[in-house]
Amino acid sequence: MCQVEADLPAASDIVASVAATSAEQHQELLAARAERGSLLDRLCAPHPLWDTADNKLAACTALQKAARDDSVLA
């Protein structure tokens, strides 16, 4: 039992480290989502280069689908 007690602080340090890393990664993911959302809003705003409403709708639909894909963080 002494060995288990000796290992407990190390285990709690590992858990704390993983939790901190997970929280940091979560914040990075949220920031990336916000950035993509902002970019999407700017790209879908009215602009004279859009030929027709159909072209704008198709482009915005594709962008929105990409924005929801968390594997695309670029």
Backbone torsions as a table, in degrees:
resi	resn	phi	psi	omega
1	MET	NA	-28.1	178.3
2	CYS	-62.6	-36.4	179.4
3	GLN	-65.5	-40.5	178.9
4	VAL	-62.5	-45.3	179.3
5	GLU	-62.6	-36.8	178.7
6	ALA	-68.0	-31.2	-179.0
7	ASP	-81.0	-17.9	-176.2
8	LEU	-61.5	-45.8	178.3
9	PRO	-60.5	-39.0	180.0
10	ALA	-64.8	-41.4	179.3
11	ALA	-64.6	-41.7	-179.8
12	SER	-67.8	-33.2	175.7
13	ASP	-64.5	-40.5	178.9
14	ILE	-64.9	-45.2	179.4
15	VAL	-61.2	-43.2	179.1
16	ALA	-63.6	-40.2	179.6
17	SER	-65.2	-44.1	178.9
18	VAL	-64.1	-42.2	179.6
19	ALA	-63.1	-41.6	178.9
20	ALA	-64.8	-43.0	179.1
21	THR	-64.3	-43.2	179.5
22	SER	-62.8	-41.6	179.0
23	ALA	-64.4	-41.0	178.7
24	GLU	-64.5	-44.3	178.9
25	GLN	-65.1	-36.9	178.0
26	HIS	-63.5	-42.7	178.5
27	GLN	-64.0	-39.2	177.7
28	GLU	-64.2	-40.3	178.4
29	LEU	-64.1	-44.2	178.3
30	LEU	-61.9	-40.5	178.7
31	ALA	-65.0	-41.1	179.3
32	ALA	-65.4	-40.4	177.5
33	ARG	-62.7	-43.4	-179.8
34	ALA	-63.4	-41.6	179.4
35	GLU	-63.4	-43.9	178.1
36	ARG	-63.3	-40.8	179.1
37	GLY	-62.8	-41.3	178.5
38	SER	-64.1	-43.9	178.6
39	LEU	-62.8	-42.9	178.8
40	LEU	-60.7	-43.9	178.3
41	ASP	-60.0	-43.4	-179.7
42	ARG	-66.7	-40.9	-178.3
43	LEU	-69.9	-29.0	-177.2
44	CYS	-94.5	-0.5	177.7
45	ALA	-66.9	152.7	178.4
46	PRO	-55.0	135.2	-177.7
47	HIS	-150.9	141.7	-177.6
48	PRO	-65.7	-15.0	-179.3
49	LEU	-78.6	-14.9	177.5
50	TRP	-70.6	122.9	-179.0
51	ASP	-68.0	-53.9	-177.1
52	THR	-139.7	166.9	177.3
53	ALA	-63.7	-33.4	179.6
54	ASP	-64.7	-41.7	178.3
55	ASN	-63.8	-42.2	-179.9
56	LYS	-64.5	-43.6	-179.5
57	LEU	-62.2	-44.5	179.8
58	ALA	-63.0	-43.5	-179.6
59	ALA	-66.3	-44.0	-178.8
60	CYS	-66.9	-37.4	177.7
61	THR	-62.3	-43.8	178.1
62	ALA	-64.0	-41.6	179.3
63	LEU	-66.1	-40.9	179.6
64	GLN	-64.7	-39.9	177.8
65	LYS	-62.3	-43.9	178.6
66	ALA	-65.8	-36.2	-178.9
67	ALA	-67.2	-28.4	179.0
68	ARG	-80.3	-13.9	-177.4
69	ASP	-84.3	104.8	-177.4
70	ASP	-67.9	-14.1	179.5
71	SER	-78.6	-11.1	178.9
72	VAL	-106.6	95.8	-176.7
73	LEU	-107.4	7.8	-176.0
74	ALA	-78.0	NA	NA
